[in-house]
Amino acid sequence: MLPRSSLGSISWRGDCECRRTFEKDRVAGAVLIGFDYHRPGSEQELRRLLGELGDDTTLLAGGTDVLVQMRNGRLRPRHVVDLAAIEAYRRLHVADDGGLDIGATATVSGLVRHPHIRRRYQALAEGGSAVGSVQIQNRATPVGNICNASPAADTVPALLVFDTRVNVAGVWGPRTVPLGDFLRGPGQPALTAGEWVESIQVPSADPCGSSYIKLGRTRGVDLAVVGVACRVSMTGAAMSFASVAPTAVHLDISTLEDPAAAADETEHAIRSLLSPIDDIRGSAAYRTEMALVLARRALDTARRRFVAAKETA
Amino acid sequence: MEHSLQLRVNGVERAAEVPPGLTLLEFLREHLGLTGTKYNCEQGECGACTVLLDGRAVDSCLVLALSVSGRAVTTIEGVGSDAGLDPVQAAFLEADAAQCGYCTPGMIMAVKALLAEAPRPTHEQIERGLEGNYCRCTGYEAIVEAVYRVGSARAKADQ
């Protein structure tokens, strides 16, 4: 563990005046220095601010990724724009048709606890429960999770099997992107300078069964070695995998009718979809094998839950 | 550049001018002298910095103080009093749930948050609730025992 004095994000902009200004922050006990903090009270204010501040700006939602990355030097923003004061962004609304409208700063915890989500979007509640720990879930946000765009993001596979759409706001006007298209690569959300994600939208779900299973190295706070979400409904079935490719990957298994043939076909389809790497959490080979095991379990659970959902619908 | 911060800490309104990068953890320890909450991993993994924010457990190392201006924080110093120990603290003592004690403040805050949601938690619920709190000394069993004791004492009291 490094001594505290050597941690921290320093972004000197060259001149001595700047350095003296931020040294005061360190004297006040702050390890994170070198940036200005902004807290717009409305979306209009946010828009104006982003127009003024320029590219070296990071948006702050829950902070559970941003602060870690600022501390290890991966993120060195000159400006941090905190979304905490924009009331409208905290929303977690269930639409009349049962679909979800999740604002930029709605927390993972809010998702996990929501009775409607626990009943109708089980994989999403389970994905949320798999994020870090209760402490992290109480601050982290699904929108932040997708914008951070880690291949291991635990909310993403469930969001994918439920056909989530991303509402992007920005200086060029609003646009909506399917989540699969929004995730371009590790740490690469499809956002240009001056854009941000205002909310995500999960379409209404027919009675279905879904499941998310995460394999970690430990029961504690850990990134997924593999994560699998599965959804089974009248209209079809889908699976999505975390930590086995540069982004989460998605597979429609609706066309696989015959269970006996389906097993081999599904396995082949999954193997072709995955491109895992060896890393500190596991080897590519292990990830592939575990993806298949988890896929089988997630599918079984989703099927069982679908049967139960049909009976109570 | 400093900004105004207002925070209700253990029931007391506090105001200060603080720099942007000051975390809630740093504010509590360095500005308020409340050193019960601990520095440790500073990555949101170990839970030694756990406090309650509007009653919910959070890792204070991952919260910018300015981000939670206007809200209420409870630290370990706000648990129990000179008049007597909180039941969770008493249970920790009875069950021998602290050895070096470094994880204990954060652990107790997480337990308080857990019991507020699930007054008589199952083993599974206890494991889930304490996933974000690491202990290198006890092997966790005594801590789980302590939580069970609070739960069953409460059940007896309710009967």
Interface residues (C-beta under 8 A of the other chain):
Chain A: M1 R4 L7 S9 T21 K24 D25 A28 G29 A30 V31 L32 I33 G34 F35 D36 Y37 R39 L60 G63 T64 L67 V68 M70 R71 V80 D82 A84 S109 S129 G132 S133 V134 Q135 I136 N138 R139 R219 G220 V221
Chain B: M1 E2 H3 V18 P19 P20 G21 L22 T23 E26 F27 R29 E30 H31 Y39 C41 E42 Q43 G44 E45 G47 T50 L53 R56 A57 V58 D59 C61 L62 V63 L64 L66 S67 V68 A110 A113 L114 E127 R128 G129 E131 G132 N133 Y134
